[in-house]
Every structure is written in C-alpha cells, then in structure tokens.
Amino acid sequence: MKDAAADLASIRALLQAGQFEPAINHCMELVQALPDLWEAWYLLGCACRGAGDLANAQMALRGVLQAQPDNLPALRELAQVLELMDELVAATEIYRRIYHLDPTDSFASLKRGDILSALGRSSDALACYRAVLAGDPDNLAGLLSAGHAARALGEKPAAIDNYRRACRAHPTSGTAWHSLANLKDYVFSDAELDAMEHSLAAGSEQDAAALGTLFALGSAYDQRGEFDRAWSCYRRGNRLGESLRPWSAEAFQAEVDAVIEAFPAQQLAVTSRTPPSQPSPIFIVGLPRSGSTLVEQILASHSAIEGTRELPSLPRLTRSLRSRSDPRQRYPHIVASLGPGDLELLGRDYLNACAPQLRSGRAFFTDKLPNNFLHIGFIQMLFPGAPIVHVYRNPLDCCVANLRHHFARQQNFAYSEERMAHYFNQYRRLMAHWEGLLPGRIVNVGYEQLVTDPEGEITRLLEALGVGFEESCQRFYQSGREVHTASSEQVRQPIYTSSIGIWKRYAAQLGDLQALLAR
C-alpha cells in the first residue's frame, strides 16, 4: 500500500497542475494493478472530467459508488459531471443524496435548488434554499436564491423579505441591492438609499460589488424623478461594467459578417423538409428589454402553447458546432455541408435538450432567447415550419432600457453607449438580411403597437402563428406560470404604456447615443 499511496499522491499533484492526460494514464496503470483501489478510480473520474471525457468520468465514478454508495467526494464529483452533461434531473438526485448524507453541506442544497429552478421547478427550489437558511439565516446565496425563486413564482412579498434580509446582513452586496431594484416597482426608503450611498463611499467604486449597487442607486433616483442623478449612477455603473466585462465590437461585427456570408438565399431555399414532430418550438427573438417577455407571457396564456424560460439549447448547439478543429467545419460555415440527415439529428438534439422543461404536453412551446436573432437562418434549416416572432422597440427606448439594466451574466455589449449602439446597428443589419431571405416568414411585433392596441396586435399575432384566439391571452397577467426574467413583475400586471418614450427623461445626456445609432 505504500507504493499505492505514493502513486495516489503523484496523481493528485498532476491533477492540481492541470495535467489531466498524464493523470489518466497513471490512474489506468494503478487500477489495472489494484482494481479494488477505489481512490484511484475516483481520481480517474476527476482526471477524465478535467480532460473533458465526461462519459468515462461518469463510468469511473459510478463504479466507485457501486462499491461505496456513501462516498461523498465521488458523489460531489459525479454531480458536477452530470451537470456538464446536461443530465440535470440526475444531478439534482445526486445533490439531494449529498445533502441527506451531510446536512452541513449547504452548497449541495443550493446547487440542487439552482438546477431545479433552471428546470422550472421553483417551488421545489425554494424548499432547498429554505433548508439552507434554517441552518444559516444570513447565508447570502440562500437569501438571494430564495428571493429569486419566490419572485419567479409571483410571491413578491416573500421575494422582498429575502432581498431586504440580504441587504441588512450584507450591505456591501451589490447583488442584494440590485435584486430589490430589479423588481422595478420597489420603492427604496431614505434609509436604504443612504445605505447604498454609504456602501459606495466606504468601498472602492472599482470593485465588482459596486456594480449592482450603482444600478440600484440609479433606479432609486429614477423613482424620485431625479433623472440627471439617476443617469449619472447608470453611467458610473456602465463604466465599471465596461472595465470588468470585455466585449469586442470588431469581433461581433465579424460574427455578423460570417452569418450573413454563411446564409445566402439559395442555402435556405433548398432545406424544405419534414420538421420533427410535436411539441414544436415557437422562437421569440429580438434584443433584451424589447418586450419579448411580454410576448412570451401572452403566448404562454394560450391553451396550445407552453411557456418555458430563456432556453440555452440553441446556443449550446451552435457552440458544439463551433468547437470543431477544422475552421471550415465550424458554425456558421458548416451549414453549407449539412444534409437532411444531419439537420434531423441536430433538430432532435435540440428537442432532447428542451425536453426537461416541457411538462404540459401542449402542441407548442416558447423558446424566448432574444439573442437567437443571430441564428434565424439555422432555425429555418432545423425547423422549416417553426414560427419565428421578432419583437422590436423604439431604438432609443431599447438602448436606454439596456443601459439602465445590470445583467447578471452575458450581454456585455450593454455596458457603454458605444457598445450598445454598435450592437443595435449590427442587429438591425442582420434582421434586414433575414427579412430579405425569408419574406413573410418572420412575425414582427412592435412593442409600441402591442401596448397601444393590445387586442388588435394579440389577435394578429395568434392568427400569424396559426392558433385560434383565446381570451386568456388578453388576461396574460393572471397567469400563474413561473417567470425568470427581469420583466417578471411587469408581465404580472395589465398592459401599460408608460415605458414608451423613457429615453426622453435623459434626452440631454443622449446626444452621443443618438449620433451613434444614426451611423
């Protein structure tokens, strides 16, 4: 065993150094000599995960657990592997078992809650977060996650309570302050506004924690009608976000160029085929803060349409095609060589990835990920009959709404007026390309038209999608479905028009943005 101990120590050193292939080779030699040395099998699973060989990582770890069902390190490693493999339901069961074996492992309960939330099971997720808070009432992740789950369920008072507790226990947490502001209609008290100002004064405004606080403070001044002070806070937040979140205008323009080049008219013209069977996706695209959540909520109120959430399935599919070693065989250029059989398999992969989100058995489901406007051509190839709904908004209103919003992740283009305008102009260029290639195939919904003539626009939208009109779509705000986006509170009230022309509040500050959009 002395030699085995030395071998195990050597393998751990290789793992720590990120040398996964040598670690795998060493593990294989060891388990061949000592097949019942379960620590070596566990390290093999770790090494395989590090190397991206998830199938063999799972096999090694399940072998350990067959012999030692309560092996916590192996269970924790397997849970991570299953997450990476998108086997989310299985991962939740592993995290549940970990927490059962070790009730002090709050991370396992939090992770299980996060996955359940991602699967649209916020009630179950909330139970996980409350279990953590029962043992650690001031746990920041637990408080915020409980607030997010309650908000998704429409339990606004519970969401506010959790966010306030987070702010009191962690006054320097920008995420806690921003979570309150993100409720949109939450009114900050004088004491809370002072606490945010004090938090910024006491720390460095260059710290990431200040980002959420600056946007929350902007929201607080907005509520008070102090629009110049509000815009000053948003600008400070955007300057910090720009420094923390890299984004390249040149790279994005090159991406749009590549998509336009990869999808000429003839490519889309030859892909007519039988799409996969139901349930069928309805893709909702556009820009963030354009009204896409409102459109999804309206559609999800129809008896034939299941609302989901911002599904990552299509971007993951395109990323898998981008990872190929030969640049000519990467997305988007690879689409020219995809035959009907390839497209059928890719369509099945997409539907299988969406399946855990679907529980109602309805004929259609929504895939509302605004940035999927980049992939409209690919969508048309995968699902020739699938409806594509494009939600758009006044350019200045849309850009200002993004510049006032702190995004939890991605959307790095929204952290300066220059970035935002460039992104918007490229989006507009690409949408013009799709409209030229697919005349009449894209259902365009203008936010301003929708909120000023909801009955007429909702009727037109449902007719364009081929589903009958239902009165429930006009009473979308009465739906009890979970909503996980920043607009969750806004779509739980009747349609209003007060968001039209919000840019005028800051008109004196927007000369540069207007000039950039006019390019």
N, C-alpha and C positions, 0 to 999 in steps of 0.2 A: 504493500500500500504506500510505502514511502515513495516509490517511483511514480505511482499514480498521483500522489499529492504534488510532486514536482511538476508532472505533466499538466495537472489542472491549473497550477499557478502560472505556468507558461502560457496556457490558453487564455487565461484571464488577462494577462499582460497584452497579448495580441489583440484581444477584444477592446481593451482600453485604448490601444494605439490605433484602432480602426482598421486593423489588418485582418479583414474577415476571411479572405480566401485561405491564407495560411492557417488561421484558426480552425476553419472547416477541415482542412487536411489533417491537422494534428488531432482533432476530435475523432475523425474517422479511424485513424490509426489506433487511438485509445479504445474506442468502443469495439473494434474488431478483436483487440486483445482481452478486453474486460467488458463483455456485452451487458453485464448487470450493473455497471457503474453509472448510475442514473445522473449523477452530477455532470458526467461527460456528455450524456445525451441532452441534458438541459443546456449546457454551454454550446452544443451543436445547434440547438434551436435558436439561441441568441445570435450565433455567428451567421446562420442562414438568414435570419431576419435582417441583420446588418448588411448582408450581401444582396438583399432583395429577393432571395429564394424563399418566398413565403410558403409555398406548398411543402417543401421539405422541412421548413421551420415548424409548421403545424404538425407534421408527421412525427418529428422528433419529440416535441413537447407532449403530444398526446400519448406517445409511448411512455414517457416519464409518468404521466398522470394515471395511466392504466395500472402501473405498479405502485404509485404513491398518490392516491387521489387527492390528498390534502396538501400537496407540495405547493406552498404559496408562491415562491419565486416562479415556478413553472406556470402556475395559473395566471400570474400577472403578465408574464411574457406572452402566453397564449392569447390573452385578452387583447394585447396590442397587435399581435399578428392578425387576429380576426378582424380588428378594426381596419387595418391596412388592406385586408382582402375584401372589405365592404360586406363582411358577414356580420352585420350589426346586431341582428337578433341573437345570434350565438354569442357574440361578445357581451351582450347585456346579461346573459345567464352566467357567464364566467365571472363577471364583476359582482353579480349577486352572490355567487358562491364565495368569492373572496371576502366580501363584507360579512357574510354569515360566519366564516371561519375567524375573521379578525375584525370585530366591530369598531376597533380603533382606527381602521383604515378608511378615513373619510374620503381619500382620493378615489377609492373604488366606488363608493356610493355616489360621489359627484360625477364620475365618468359614466356610470350606469344611467344616471339622470340625464346627462348631456346626450347620450345616444338615444334614450327613449324620447327626449324632446325632438331630436332630429328625425325620429320616426313618426312624429305627430302624436305622441302619447304623453302630452304634458301633464295630465293628472297623475300618471304613474311616476313621471319625472319629479313632480312636486313632492311626492311621498319620499323619494330618495333624498332630496335636499332637506326636507324637514327632519329626516333621521339624522343628518349631519348636524343640523342646528340644535337638535335636542341635546347633543353632547358638547357642542361648541357654539353657543348662541351668537358669537361675534365673528364667526367664520365668514370672511369677505366673499369668497367664491360661493358659499352656500346661500348667503343673503341675496347676492345678485342673481344667482341662478333661480332661486325661489321666486324672486320678483319677476324675472323674465317669463317663467312658466305660468305664474298667475296672470300676467299680462296677456300672454298668448290665449289663455282660457277666458279672457274677458273679466277676470276678477280684479278689477282696478284697485279697490281699497287695499286688498292684500298685497298687490304689487307695490303700491305707495308705501305701505308699512315696512316692507322688506327693504326698499331702497332708502327710506329715511333711517332705518336702523343701521344700514351700511354707512350712510353719511355721518351719523353720530359716532359710530365706532371707528371709522376710518376717514376722518375729514380731509385727508390729502389724496384720497382716491378719486381721480378724475372720472373713472368709470362709474362710480356710485353717483356723483353729481349729474353726469350726463344721462344716466338711466332715468333719473327723475325728469330731466329736461325733455327726454325723448318721448315722454308721454304726451308732449305737445301742448296739452291744455293744463298742465300742472302749474300752479301759481306759487312761485317761491316767496317765502316770507322775508321780511327785512333781515331777520336773524340768519336765515340761510344764505341770503345774498352776501351779508357781511362775512359769514364763514367761508364762502368761496373766495372772496377778495383776500381774506386773511391767509387762506391756504396758498394762494399765489404769491402773496408778499413774503410768506415765511420760507418758501422753497424757491427753486430755480425755475424760471419760465421756460428753460430749455429741457426740462425733464419731461419724459413721456407722460408722466402722471398729470402734468398740467394741461395736456391736450383736451381731455374731456371736460375739465373744469372751465377752460376758456370758452368752449362752445356752449356749455350750460349757462355761463355768465352772460353770454350774448343773448341766449334765449330769455333769461330773466329780464334784461334791459329791454328786449323786444316787447315783452308783455306790458312793460310800463310805458311804452311809447317813446322810449329814449333810443331812437333808431341810429343816431350817429354813434352813441356809446356801444350799442349792440354791434354795429358793423366793425367798429374798432376791435372788439373782442373776437369776432369771427376772423378778421384779418390776422390778428395775432395768432389765433389758433391755426389758421391756414399756413402761416409762415413756419410755425413749428411742425405742422404735419408735412409740409414740403421738405423740411430738413430731415425728417425721420422716415419718410416713405418715398423711396426712389420711384421715379417714373420717367420714361423717355418718350418725348413727342415723336422723335425720329423713328424709334422702334415701332411705335403704334402706327404711324403712317406707313411704314414698310409692311406691317401686318395687313393693313387695309389694302395696300397695293397688291400684295400676294393673293389675297382673297379675290379681288376683282380679276386678276390675271387667271386664277385657277377656275373661275366660274364664268366662262363665256356663254353666250346664249345657246350654242349648239350642245354644250355639255348638259344643260338642264332639259333640253328638248328631247333627248334620247333616253331618259330614265323612267319613262312611264312603265309601271309595273303594278302588280297587286300588292298593296301595303299589308303589313301584319294585321292580324285580326284584333278585335276589340280586347281590352279598352284602348281607345285611340287618344293620342295626346292633342291638346289644343295649346299651341305655343304662343305665349304673350311676351312681346319684346318691346324694346324702346330704350329709354335712358332711366336711370334711377330718379326718383322724385317726379316722375312724369304723370302719375295716376294709374300705373299698372296694377297696384294692389287693389284699387277701387274696382277696376275692370274685372280682376280675378274674383273679388268678393261678389260682384253682380253675377258672374257666370256660375260660381260655386253655389249660388242660391237656386239654381235650376235643377230639377229632379234628375236630369240626364248627365249632369256634369259634377265630378268630384274635384273639389279644390284641394291642392296639396300645399306646397311651400316652394321656396326658391330651390329647385332641384339642381344638384351638381352633375346630373347624369350625362348631359350632352357635353359640357366642357371636359369632363373626365374622358369621354370617348375621343374627343379631338386630341386631348393630351396624349392618350395612348398611341395615336397615330403620329404624333409629333416626335415620339421618343425613338423612332426607327433610326438606325445608323446611317442609311443612305438618304441624303437630303432630298433626293428626287422622289423618295418613297415616304415622305413626311406630309402631314396635313399642312396646308390645303392642297399642295400639288398632287398628292396621291389620288385625289378624287378622279382624275382623268383615267386612271387604270383600274378603278373599281367596277367590277361586273355585277350583274344582278345577284349572283350568289353571295358575293362579298357584302353587298348592301343589305341583303336579307339577314345575314349573320350579325352585322353591326346594328341593324334595327332591333333584332332580338336581344342583343347585349344591352341596348338602351332600355328596352321594356323590362328586362330582368332587373336592371339596376333600379328602376322606378317601382317595381312590384311591392317592396316592403311599405311603401307609402300609400298603397291603394287598399282600401278595406270595404268600400261601399258596394262594389260590383256594378257601378254605373257605366254607361257606354263610353263616356269621355272623361278625361282628367286634364287639369291645367298644369302646364309647365311654365311657370312665370319666373324667368330669369332674364331681366331686361337686357343684359349684355349679349344674350344669344342672337341679337341682331347681326352679330358677326358671322353667324352660321346659317343664315336663312337658306342659302344655296344648298348646304349639306342637309338641312332639314327636308328640303324639297326632294332631294335624292333618296333619303331614307324613307320618308313618308309622303309620297306624292299627293295623297288626299288629305293630309293633316292641315287643319286651319292654322293660319299664322295671323295673329292680331298684333298690330303695331300701334302702340299708344304714344302719342306725341303731345307736346305742350309748347306754349309760347317760349321761344329760345331764352329770353332774359329771365322769365319766371323760372324756367327749368334750371338754368345755370345758377341763379341766385339760391334756389332751394338746395342745390348740391353744395354750394359754398357755405351755406349756413349749417350744414349737417356734418357731424363727425361719424364716419363709418367705422364699424367695429373691425372690419377687415376689407381687403381689396379696395377697389375704387380709388386708387392712389391719384388718379387724374383729377380728383375733385379738390385738391389742396392748393390751388392758386388760380387766379383768373386766367393766366396764360395757359395753364394745363387744361382747364375746363373748356375754354374756348376752342383750343386745338382739338380736344376730344369731340366736342359737339360738332365742329366743322367736318371732321372725318366721318363721324356717324351720319351726318346729313349726306355726305358724298356717297357713302356705301348704301344708304337707303335708296338714293336716287338710282344707283346701279341695280339694286334688286327690283325696284319698281319697273325699270326698263326691261328686265329679263322676265319678270313674272307679272305681266299686266293683268290686273283683276284678281290675282291670287292672294294678295295681302289685304286684310281687312284693316283699314286705317280708322282709328278712333281718336279724335281730338279732345283733350281734357276739357277745354273751354266749352266746346259744343255739348259734351256729355253733361256737365254740371248746369248748363243753362237750359238744356232741353232733354232732361233725362228720359222721359217717356219715349220721345221720338228716337233718340240715339240707342237706347236699350232695345227697342223693337227692331231697329235696323241691324244692330249687332247680332241679335239672336237669329234673325232671318238669314243673314250672311253666313252664319255657322250651320244653318240647316236644322236648327232645333226650334220647336214651337215656342211662342211667347208664353211666359208664366208670370203671374202677378208677383210671385215671391221674389223675382229678380228686381223689382222696384222697391221691395222691402228688405233689401240685402243686409241692412244694418241690424235686422232682427235675427240674423243667422247666429247660431251658437258655435260655429266652427272655430278652430284654432287659427290665429293669425300671428305669424312670427316676424313680420317686417316692421320697419319704423313707422308705418302708417296704420298700425293695428287699432289705435284709438280712433283715428279719423274715419275708418270704414265701419265703425260701430255706431255711427250717427247718420241721420239723413243727409243727403247731398247738400252742400253749401257752396257758395260762390266767392267766399272771402279770400281764397287763395289766388284768385285771378288778379294779376297786376301787383303782386307783392314786391316786384322789383322797384316800383315807384317809391317805396319807403326809403330806398337807398340811392335814388336817381343821381344825386350829386356826387356819389362815390363811384359811379359805374361807367364813366367815360371810357376808360381803357377797355373794359369788357365789351362795351358796345362796338368799339373800333375793331377789336379782335374778331368778334362774331361777323363783322361785315366783310372780312377778308375773303 
